[in-house]
C-alpha cells in the first residue's frame, strides 16, 4: 500500500506499507491492523478484501524512521475514521 503523509513534519512524503493477503501468512496481523484502521472488516477467517476501497482512505498512525526506511509502528484507532 502506498501511503501519503497528510500532516505534520513529514507532510507530502510517501510511505510503502507492505501487507499480505494470505491469511495463513504470519505477517497477516499487519494486514488486520491496516484493515481496522481504515474501517474494513478485519476479524474472522475468509475475509473478503477489496483493495479498491483503500484508495482515498485516511488513518492516523505513528511513523518511525530507522535511518533508511520509514514504517508504521502504531495505528491510532480512536482518531482514525473513514472520510
C-alpha positions as CSV (number, residue, x, y, z in Angstrom):
1,X,0.0,0.0,0.0
2,X,1.4,3.4,-0.9
3,X,0.5,5.9,1.8
4,X,1.0,9.7,1.7
5,X,1.6,11.6,4.8
6,X,-1.0,14.5,5.0
7,X,0.0,16.2,8.2
8,X,2.9,17.0,10.5
9,X,6.6,17.5,9.6
10,X,6.6,14.7,7.0
11,X,3.6,16.1,5.1
12,X,3.7,15.2,1.4
13,X,6.1,12.3,1.8
14,X,5.2,8.7,0.8
15,X,5.4,5.5,2.7
16,X,5.2,2.0,1.4
17,X,3.4,-0.3,3.8
18,X,3.8,-4.0,2.8
19,X,0.8,-6.2,3.5
20,X,0.0,-9.8,2.7
21,X,-3.4,-11.0,1.5
22,X,-2.7,-14.6,2.6
23,X,-4.5,-15.3,5.9
24,X,-2.1,-18.1,6.6
25,X,1.0,-15.9,6.4
26,X,2.4,-15.0,9.8
27,X,2.5,-11.3,8.7
28,X,-1.3,-11.2,8.2
29,X,-1.6,-9.5,11.6
30,X,-0.3,-6.3,9.9
31,X,-3.0,-6.5,7.3
32,X,-5.6,-6.9,10.0
33,X,-4.3,-3.7,11.7
34,X,-4.5,-1.8,8.5
35,X,-8.0,-3.0,7.7
36,X,-9.1,-2.0,11.2
37,X,-7.5,1.5,10.8
38,X,-9.5,2.1,7.5
39,X,-12.8,0.7,8.8
40,X,-12.9,-2.5,6.9
41,X,-13.8,-5.9,8.4
42,X,-10.7,-7.4,9.9
43,X,-11.9,-10.3,12.1
44,X,-12.6,-13.9,11.3
45,X,-11.4,-16.3,8.7
46,X,-12.2,-15.9,5.0
47,X,-12.3,-12.1,4.9
48,X,-13.3,-10.5,1.6
49,X,-10.7,-7.9,1.0
50,X,-11.5,-5.2,-1.6
51,X,-8.3,-3.2,-2.2
52,X,-10.2,-0.8,-4.5
53,X,-11.9,0.5,-1.3
54,X,-8.4,1.6,0.1
55,X,-8.0,4.5,-2.3
56,X,-8.5,7.8,-0.5
57,X,-8.8,6.2,2.9
58,X,-7.2,8.1,5.8
59,X,-6.0,6.9,9.1
60,X,-3.8,8.0,12.0
61,X,-0.5,6.3,12.7
62,X,2.9,6.8,14.2
63,X,5.7,6.5,11.7
64,X,9.2,5.8,12.8
65,X,12.4,6.0,10.7
66,X,15.3,3.6,11.2
67,X,17.8,5.7,9.2
68,X,17.0,4.1,5.9
69,X,13.2,3.2,5.9
70,X,10.1,4.5,7.5
71,X,7.5,2.2,8.9
72,X,4.2,2.4,10.7
73,X,4.9,1.5,14.3
74,X,1.4,2.1,15.7
75,X,-2.1,2.9,14.5
76,X,-4.3,5.3,16.4
77,X,-7.7,3.6,16.1
78,X,-9.5,6.2,18.2
79,X,-8.6,9.0,15.8
80,X,-8.9,7.1,12.6
81,X,-12.1,7.5,10.6
82,X,-13.5,6.9,7.2
83,X,-13.8,10.1,5.1
